[in-house]
Amino acid sequence: MMMSGLPGRHLLNSAKGLEHARRAVELDPNPNYFDTLAEVYYAPDDTRMGMDICRRMLQKHSGEMLFLERLKRCRERPESVEELE
């Protein structure tokens, strides 16, 4: 079972975590699984992909706090927001 906010950020940085999150989204396009996928990309500094996922999900689920909060976290990263948007 995939869960958003898995314990231990080191688990999110692994290729296996990305594989599992992608597979979960393929099997069940549940917003919680997309949130997990966005977190997996966010954790190892792939902020652009995390933001892209959040934006796509907000188009389908307007106002969904999971994605609004994650998008906000991505924007607050020390990287230049101009480069990401």
N, CA and C of each residue as an Amber inpcrd file, in Angstrom:
protein
   255
   0.8430000  -1.1890000   0.0000000   0.0000000   0.0000000   0.0000000
   0.8830000   1.2450000   0.0000000   0.6680000   2.1470000  -0.9380000
   1.4130000   3.4030000  -1.0080000   0.7550000   4.4090000  -0.0900000
   1.5840000   5.2070000   0.5380000   1.0600000   6.2360000   1.4230000
   1.7690000   7.5430000   1.1400000   1.0360000   8.6150000   1.1740000
   1.6560000   9.9200000   1.0680000   2.4340000  10.1830000   2.3480000
   3.5710000  10.8240000   2.2170000   4.3610000  11.1470000   3.3950000
   4.9380000   9.9150000   4.0520000   5.5250000   9.0590000   3.2570000
   6.1390000   7.8540000   3.8150000   7.1410000   8.2170000   4.8940000
   7.2460000   7.3960000   5.9470000   8.2230000   7.6900000   6.9850000
   9.6310000   7.4960000   6.4510000  10.5350000   8.3520000   6.8570000
  11.9300000   8.2210000   6.4620000  12.1750000   8.7610000   5.0650000
  12.6040000  10.0120000   4.9910000  12.8090000  10.6460000   3.6900000
  13.8200000   9.8850000   2.8440000  14.7230000   9.1170000   3.4520000
  15.7040000   8.3660000   2.6650000  15.0180000   7.3570000   1.7480000
  13.8500000   6.8850000   2.1390000  13.1120000   5.9430000   1.2950000
  12.6060000   6.6240000   0.0250000  12.3310000   7.9120000   0.1360000
  11.7880000   8.6330000  -1.0060000  12.8530000   8.9240000  -2.0530000
  14.1160000   8.8390000  -1.6940000  15.1830000   9.1660000  -2.6100000
  15.6230000   7.9810000  -3.4400000  15.0100000   6.8670000  -3.2980000
  15.4570000   5.6760000  -4.0060000  14.7200000   5.4860000  -5.3180000
  15.3860000   4.8230000  -6.2410000  14.7600000   4.4800000  -7.5120000
  13.5690000   3.5630000  -7.2740000  13.6540000   2.7230000  -6.2700000
  12.5590000   1.8020000  -5.9560000  11.3110000   2.5810000  -5.5370000
  11.4790000   3.6280000  -4.7610000  10.3400000   4.4510000  -4.3570000
   9.6590000   5.0810000  -5.5560000  10.4660000   5.5560000  -6.5040000
   9.9170000   6.1380000  -7.7250000   9.1790000   5.0810000  -8.5360000
   9.7620000   3.9200000  -8.6280000   9.1270000   2.8120000  -9.3590000
   7.7690000   2.4640000  -8.7530000   7.7290000   2.3550000  -7.4370000
   6.4770000   1.9970000  -6.7620000   5.4230000   3.1010000  -6.9120000
   5.8470000   4.3440000  -6.7920000   4.8990000   5.4500000  -6.9210000
   4.3270000   5.5190000  -8.3370000   5.1840000   5.3350000  -9.3400000
   4.6960000   5.3340000 -10.7280000   3.7100000   4.1930000 -10.9640000
   4.0390000   3.0310000 -10.4420000   3.1830000   1.8620000 -10.6290000
   1.8290000   2.0720000  -9.9500000   1.8390000   2.6560000  -8.7570000
   0.5870000   2.9150000  -8.0420000  -0.3190000   3.8270000  -8.8640000
   0.2680000   4.8630000  -9.4760000  -0.4960000   5.7880000 -10.3000000
  -1.0550000   5.0760000 -11.5320000  -0.2720000   4.1680000 -12.1130000
  -0.7470000   3.4050000 -13.2710000  -1.9410000   2.5230000 -12.8990000
  -1.8470000   1.8750000 -11.7530000  -2.8940000   0.9480000 -11.3320000
  -4.1600000   1.6550000 -10.8580000  -3.9740000   2.7890000 -10.2020000
  -5.1080000   3.5070000  -9.6240000  -4.7860000   5.0020000  -9.6380000
  -5.3930000   5.7880000 -10.5250000  -5.0870000   7.2120000 -10.5970000
  -5.6780000   8.0230000  -9.4350000  -5.5020000   7.5140000  -8.2510000
  -5.9750000   8.1370000  -7.0250000  -5.1270000   9.3810000  -6.7290000
  -5.7370000  10.5200000  -6.3840000  -4.9650000  11.7260000  -6.0780000
  -3.8990000  11.5100000  -4.9990000  -4.1640000  10.6550000  -4.0330000
  -3.1630000  10.4010000  -2.9970000  -1.9010000   9.7700000  -3.5750000
  -2.0400000   8.9320000  -4.5890000  -0.8770000   8.3100000  -5.2220000
  -0.0970000   9.3370000  -6.0360000  -0.8140000  10.2640000  -6.6770000
  -0.1260000  11.3270000  -7.3900000   0.6270000  12.2230000  -6.4140000
   0.0570000  12.4520000  -5.2400000   0.7420000  13.2230000  -4.2130000
   2.0320000  12.5230000  -3.8040000   1.9650000  11.2130000  -3.6410000
   3.1650000  10.4420000  -3.3020000   4.1970000  10.5580000  -4.4150000
   3.7650000  10.4590000  -5.6570000   4.6800000  10.5740000  -6.7900000
   5.3370000  11.9530000  -6.8040000   4.5600000  12.9960000  -6.5700000
   5.1230000  14.3470000  -6.5120000   6.1560000  14.4520000  -5.3980000
   5.8870000  13.8470000  -4.2610000   6.8310000  13.8520000  -3.1380000
   8.1050000  13.1010000  -3.4750000   7.9830000  11.9900000  -4.1850000
   9.1690000  11.2210000  -4.5680000  10.0730000  12.0730000  -5.4580000
   9.4840000  12.7980000  -6.3830000  10.2930000  13.6760000  -7.2340000
  10.8360000  14.8590000  -6.4480000  10.0540000  15.4000000  -5.5410000
  10.4660000  16.5560000  -4.7500000  11.6430000  16.2130000  -3.8440000
  11.6220000  15.0460000  -3.2290000  12.6230000  14.6680000  -2.2340000
  14.0540000  14.7230000  -2.7650000  14.3490000  14.1810000  -3.9490000
  15.7300000  14.2470000  -4.4300000  16.0060000  15.4980000  -5.2650000
  15.2360000  16.5280000  -5.0820000  15.4420000  17.8090000  -5.7450000
  15.0020000  17.8450000  -7.2010000  14.0600000  17.0270000  -7.6010000
  13.4800000  17.1520000  -8.9400000  12.1920000  17.9580000  -8.7920000
  12.3740000  19.1930000  -8.3650000  11.2600000  20.0670000  -8.0550000
  10.3830000  20.3200000  -9.2690000  11.0060000  20.4550000 -10.4400000
  10.2330000  20.7370000 -11.6510000   9.1900000  19.6480000 -11.8930000
   9.5750000  18.3890000 -11.7870000   8.6360000  17.2880000 -12.0210000
   7.5530000  17.2810000 -10.9430000   7.9260000  17.5330000  -9.7110000
   6.9360000  17.6050000  -8.6320000   5.9020000  18.6940000  -8.8840000
   6.3790000  19.8490000  -9.3670000   5.4660000  20.9460000  -9.6730000
   4.5600000  20.5880000 -10.8510000   5.1160000  19.9530000 -11.8560000
   4.3150000  19.5460000 -13.0150000   3.1730000  18.6110000 -12.6110000
   3.4870000  17.6420000 -11.7700000   2.4600000  16.7040000 -11.3030000
   1.3780000  17.4470000 -10.5310000   1.7890000  18.3430000  -9.6470000
   0.8110000  19.1090000  -8.8610000  -0.0900000  19.9350000  -9.7650000
   0.4860000  20.5850000 -10.7570000  -0.3210000  21.4030000 -11.6630000
  -1.3260000  20.5540000 -12.4390000  -0.8660000  19.4090000 -12.9510000
  -1.7770000  18.5280000 -13.7030000  -2.9260000  18.0560000 -12.8140000
  -2.6040000  17.6990000 -11.5840000  -3.6420000  17.2160000 -10.6810000
  -4.5840000  18.3390000 -10.2630000  -4.0990000  19.5600000 -10.1450000
  -4.9710000  20.6850000  -9.8100000  -5.9230000  21.0070000 -10.9560000
  -5.5340000  20.6830000 -12.1830000  -6.4600000  20.8530000 -13.3010000
  -7.6240000  19.8750000 -13.1810000  -7.3490000  18.6850000 -12.6760000
  -8.3920000  17.6630000 -12.5140000  -9.1470000  17.8180000 -11.2050000
  -8.4410000  18.2570000 -10.1700000  -9.0090000  18.3460000  -8.8140000
  -8.7570000  19.7570000  -8.2730000  -9.4360000  20.7200000  -8.8500000
  -9.2560000  22.1180000  -8.4960000  -9.4220000  22.3330000  -6.9900000
  -8.4730000  23.0460000  -6.4170000  -8.5530000  23.3880000  -4.9980000
  -8.1250000  22.2870000  -4.0470000  -7.6490000  21.1550000  -4.5470000
  -7.2280000  20.0340000  -3.6850000  -6.0090000  20.4550000  -2.8550000
  -6.1970000  20.4750000  -1.5450000  -5.1530000  20.9590000  -0.6380000
  -3.8510000  20.1600000  -0.7250000  -3.9220000  18.8610000  -0.9690000
  -2.6960000  18.0640000  -1.1080000  -1.7560000  18.7060000  -2.1190000
  -2.3040000  19.0660000  -3.2760000  -1.4810000  19.5830000  -4.3620000
  -1.1640000  21.0630000  -4.1980000  -2.0800000  21.8120000  -3.6210000
  -1.7960000  23.2160000  -3.3450000  -0.6430000  23.3470000  -2.3490000
  -0.6610000  22.5310000  -1.3040000   0.4030000  22.5790000  -0.2980000
   1.7330000  22.0980000  -0.8610000   1.7100000  21.0360000  -1.6490000
   2.9520000  20.5230000  -2.2280000   3.5300000  21.5300000  -3.2170000
   2.6760000  22.1540000  -4.0280000   3.1310000  23.1660000  -4.9710000
   3.7660000  24.3370000  -4.2240000   3.1590000  24.7180000  -3.1290000
   3.7270000  25.7920000  -2.3010000   5.1120000  25.3960000  -1.7840000
   5.2610000  24.1580000  -1.3090000   6.5690000  23.6870000  -0.8320000
   7.5990000  23.7120000  -1.9530000   7.1870000  23.3190000  -3.1440000
   8.1090000  23.3440000  -4.2840000   8.5620000  24.7730000  -4.5700000
   7.6250000  25.6970000  -4.5370000   7.9540000  27.0940000  -4.8200000
   8.8480000  27.7060000  -3.7560000   8.7860000  27.1790000  -2.5400000
   9.6000000  27.7190000  -1.4410000  11.0170000  27.1600000  -1.4280000
  11.3110000  26.2330000  -2.3110000  12.6650000  25.6670000  -2.4090000
  13.6560000  26.7710000  -2.7360000  14.8840000  26.6320000  -2.3040000
  15.8850000  27.6730000  -2.5510000  16.2350000  27.8750000  -4.0250000
  15.8400000  26.9450000  -4.9030000  16.1180000  27.1070000  -6.3260000
  15.3540000  28.3090000  -6.8650000  15.7830000  28.8270000  -7.9620000
  15.1230000  29.9650000  -8.5800000  13.7660000  29.5380000  -9.1280000
  12.7040000  30.1610000  -8.6650000  11.3610000  29.8440000  -9.1110000
  11.2270000  30.1480000 -10.6030000  11.9160000  31.1870000 -11.0830000
  11.8360000  31.5350000 -12.4980000  12.2940000  30.3700000 -13.3720000
  13.3040000  29.6310000 -12.9350000  13.8090000  28.4970000 -13.6990000
  12.7930000  27.3650000 -13.7380000  11.9560000  27.2570000 -12.7320000
  11.0350000  26.1300000 -12.6150000   9.7050000  26.3960000 -13.2890000
   9.2880000  27.6150000 -13.3930000   7.9450000  27.9140000 -13.8970000
   7.9250000  28.1250000 -15.3700000
